[in-house]
Amino acid sequence: MPIDFLGRTLVTSRDEIAAVEVEDEGELLGTLTVLVGGDVGAVYMLSAATNMVGRTESAQVVLVDEGISRQHARIIRSGAHYEIEDLGSTNGTWVGNVRVDRRVRLEDGARVRCGDTLLRFALQDEVEQAASRRIYEMSVRDGLTGLYNRRHFDERIESEFAFAIRHGTALCVMMCDIDHFKLVNDRHGHRGGDHVLRAVADLLREGVRTEDLVARYGGEELAIVARAIDLVGARVFAERMRLMVERAQIVWEDKRIAVTLSIGVAHNRSGPTVKTADHLVAAADQALYAAKRAGRNRVQTAVSAGHYSGAGTAEQVESTAATAATAPGLAPAAAPAAPGVPIGKPGGRPRIWEQSTATDLRSDPAKERVRPPHRGAIERKR
């Protein structure tokens, strides 16, 4: 029936309704959506015949929750139905208010609790599955850059830090800030600034490994979370990112915009003071400010509480960056570099700033220590 552009109500006959072809909704698939716990909104598709739920990375439904066992429960697909059974977990599996002590059939809309995580079971067709995934992506992604947003970063760093503590693995955070971004906005307008921000975000996303996380932390500040990299490897990794951005051809309205990046790196093995995820992020944030104060376009690494090691300017790190760019892979986990000699008031918080030569990552050259512009602690106002 034609559309009435005069705004009048159109009447459709029953014959016309019956003539409309209804698309096949497809097979219903079981899904679990996180309602309470880490990564709220995450949707897990129960497509396997047997779906393991637990902390182990081999599970189909991996939940980071200290109250969940490594192999907590399993959900079995039986034709069009799903059943759940507990696997002798410490804290049990609950469907509604009933603890599972045998196989229990899951009804559409049932609520399942494992540890402190609450999930909702649902049977969904392909359209509903796609909608669920889309809604989740919108909740965890930044609208401008497409990177993960700050909320997802905060949740993820907590779970990653807990994983690193539990398994004794390495973890690092890199805080990245686009240098003189306000000037970019002033000279090229906010649309030009948005274009630069998206371009840098794309570069970082393409430069990291599949298992790494890149997020927009706020404004022009971006964050990277990387697993299983030692302190030296993390610094090489950061230098790759810095050089990639510096060499990028970012063009806006037929003009190339020169962009550089300052990066602060912190590692969970950089001393006993890194006891929480917040400590790790704060250390990376302070290392970023150290890079800014040291002249920008450089990498600063927090080697211990209040101690920073720098990779120098673009010219100074050219050979090091070339070595990093051609390296077959990142170094395996190893002991962190020894901290330098602190500069500061007796009894006060030690703080060191180092400007290193290009051979810094390949040997152990003598380093020239540079006194910071001011001696107070640099604390980011949040």
N, C-alpha and C positions, 0 to 999 in steps of 0.2 A: 504494500500500500504506500502511495507517495506521502512524503512529509508535508504537513500543512505549516507553511512558514508564517501564517497569520496568528499562530498561537492557539488555534482551536483544538479541542480534544478529538482525537480520531478513534473510531470504533472498529475493532478487528473482529471478524467473524470466527466462529469455532473451526470452520473448515480451513481458514488461513492459518490458524494456530497449529492444527494437526498437520498441515503441509510442511511446516518448518522442520528440517532435519535436525535431530539432536545428536551431537557428537558423542561418540563412545567415551565415557569417562575413564575407561581402563580399569585394570585390576586394582583393588584396594590394597594398600601396603601399610603395615604397622609402623608407627613413628613414636619417638619419645621426645618430648620438648621439656627443657629445663625450666621449671617455674621458680625454684628457690635453690640457691647455691652458686657455685662459680659458673661464669659464662651463661647467665640467664638469657633465655630465648634461643639457645642452640637447639637445633633439631637433628635427631639421629634417625636415619632410615634403617629399619630392621629388615633388610633384604636377604640376609643369609638364612639358611635353615636353622642354624643355632647362632644366637647373638650373645656374646659374652659381655657382661657389665662389670666394670671394676677399674682399678687404678693402673693395671698393666697396660703397656702401650700396644700389646697384641690384641686387646679387646676391641670389639666392634663399637662399644659404647664406653669411651674412656672418660671417667669422671675424676677430677682432681679434688679429693675430699679426704681429709685425714680419718674420717669415720668410715670410710669404705675400704674393704679388703681388696687385695690385688685381683683376685678372682671372686667377686662378690656374689653374682647371680647370673643366670642365663635365661634367655627368652627363646623358646622353641616355636618355630613356625610349623603348624600342622594344618595344611590345606589353607582355608580362609581364616583360620583361628590362630591365636597366639596364646602360649602358656608360659608362665614364669616359675622358676624354682630357685630357692636359695642354695648356695654352694658351701654351707657351713661358715658363713661370714661371722665376724665377731659381733657386729651390731644388728645383724638380721636385715631381712627385706620385708617391707610392709606394703600391702595393697589396701588402700583405704586405712582403716584402723585395725586391720587384722594382720598379724605376723604370719609370714609364709612358712609353713612347715612341710609342705608337699607341693606338687605341681598345681598351680592355680590358673584358671583361664582368665585372660585379660579382656574385659569388656571395653568397648569404645568409650573414652572419657575417663577411664580409671586413673587414679592417682597412685603412683609408686614412690615409695621412700626408701632410699639407700643411704645410710649414714645421715648427714645433714642436707642431702640433696633431695629435692622433691621434683618428680617428673610427671608429666601427663601423657598417658598412652592414647593414641588415636589411630583410627583407620582412615587413610586418605587416598584419594585418587591422584593422578598425575597433576591435575590442575591445582589441587590443594597442596600437594607437596611443593610445587614450584612457588606457590604463593607464600608458604611457610618459609622457604629458603630466602625468598625475596625480602620478606619482612625482617628476618633475622639479619640479613646483610645490611639492610637500611639502618638497623639498630646499632651495628658495630662499625660501620664505615663512615668516614668523613665525606660530606657531600661534595666538597670542592675538589679534593685530591684523589678520592677513592681509596686512600690508605685507611687503616684501622683508626678509630677515634680514641680519644683520651680515656673514656670509660673502659673500653675493651683493653687498652694498654694496662691500666691499673689492675684490672682483674687478671690479665695474663701474666704480668710480672710477679704477682703474688703466687700463682700456681707454678710458674717456672722456677721461682726461688725455692718453693717447697720441694719441688721435684729434685733440684740440684742438691739440697740438703739431704734429702732422703737417700739419694743414690750416689752422693759424693762426686758429682760431676761439675764441670766448669760452666760458668754463666757470665756473660758480660752485657752491659748496657752502654749504648753510644747515644749521646745527646748531640744533635746537629742543628746548627742555626745558620740561616742564610745571612751573610755579611751585608751590612748597610742596606737592608731590605726597605727601609723607609725612603731612601733615596730612589730606589727603583719605583716605588709608588709615586713619589713626587715628580719624577721625570717622565714616567710612562703611564701614569694614571693607575687606578686600582685594577682595571681590566688587564693592563700589562703586568701588574704585580701578581694577579691571579694566574696569569699564563706562566710566569716564571716559577711560581710555587708548584703548579701542576707539573711543569717540566722537571724540576728537581725531584719531586716525589716519584715520577716515573723512572728517573735515573736510579734512585736508591732501590726502588722495587725490583728493577731489572738487575741490579748489581749484587743483591744478596742471594743467599742460598734459599732453597725451597722451604726449609724448616725455620728460617728466621722470620721475625716479625718486624714490620715497618709501620709506624703509626705517626699521626699528626698529634704532637703533644700540646701544641697551642700556638696560634699565630704562625710565624715562620719557623717555628722550632719543631723538628722532627726527631723521632726516637727509633732506635734499632735494638732489638733483643736477639742475641745470638748465643746458641748453646755450644758446648764442647770446643771452646777455643781458649788457649792459654793467653796470658797477658801479652806476650810478644805477638802472637798470632792476631789478637784483637786489634793491636796497634797497626799491624800491616793491613788488616781488613779495613780499618777506618781510613788509612792513608789511600787505599784504592778508591774509596767513596769520595774523598776530598778531591783527588786528582781527576776523577771522572767528571765531577761537576765543574771544576775549573776549566777543563778542556771542551766542555759541551758547547755546541753551537745553538744557543737559544735565541731565536729570532722573533721579534715582535714588530709588526708594521714595517717590514723590510729593514729593520735595524737589529744588529746583534747586540744582545745585552750580556755583558761580562758578569758572571756570577761566581762567587767563591763561597766556601763553606768552612765554618769552624766546628770542630768536633771535640767533645769531651768523652773520654772512655773510662769506665770503671769495671772492675772484675770482682767476683765474689771471693777470690783468693788473694785479695790485696790487703790482707791484714785482719786481725781479730775484731776490728771495729765494724766490719761489714756483717752484721748479724741478722738484718732483716732486708726485705725488698726495698723498703723506704730508704735505708742506709745506702743501698746500691745506687738507687736513682739519684739521691742527693749527692753522692760522690761524683757521679757522671755530670750532674748539673754544675757542680763547683768546678770540675775540670773544664767544662765548656766555658765558664766565665774566665778561667785562667787563660784559655786560648784566646778569648776576646781581648783580654788585657795585655796579652803578649804580642798583639799585633794583628790578629785575625788570620784567616786562611791557613790554618794549621791544626794539628792534632795534639791534644794534651791528654796524658794518661794519669789517672790517680793510682800511684803505685803503693800508697798506704794512706792512712788518715792524714789529710792535709798536705800530702806530698804529691807533686805532679811532675811528670816527665814529658817534654815536648819534642815534636818531630821537626820543628823549624818551619821556615817559609817554603814556598813552592820551589825556589831555586835550590835551597839547601837539601830538599828531600827528593830531588829529581831522580837520582840513581837508585835510591831506596824504593821509591814508588815504582820504577821500572822493574826492579827485582820482584816487588810484590805482585805486579801485574802479570808477570810471566811465571810465577810460582805455580806448581801443579796443584797445590792445595794448602790449606791452613795448617799451621803446626799443631801437633797433638797436645793435649793438656800437659803442663809442666809447672814447676814451681815458679811463682811470680818473681819478678826482678827485685833485687834488694833495694830498699828505700835509700834515698840520699840523705845528706846531712841537713837537719832542719835549720831554717833561719827564722828567728823570732825572739820574743822576749823570754827570759828564763822562766820556766814554769808555765808559760803560755802555750797556746795551741800551736804545734810545730807546722811549718808551711815551707815548702820548697818549690822553686820554679826553675826549670832547666830548659835551656835552648840547646838542642843537640845538632850534631853535624849529620851529613847525609849517610854516613857509614854507621849510624847509631844502631840499626837493627841487624847489622852483619858482623859487628865486632864490638869491642868494649872500649871506645875511644875516650880520651879525657874530655870532660864536658865543662863548658863555661856556664857558671851559674849567674843568673841575672836577677837582681833584686826587683820585686814587683813595684808597681807605682805606689801602692799603699800597703801597709802591713796588716791591716785589719782583716778579719775573716770575711770571705765573700759568701754571703748568704742570699739565695734567691728568694725574693718575696713572692709568696704564692697566694 
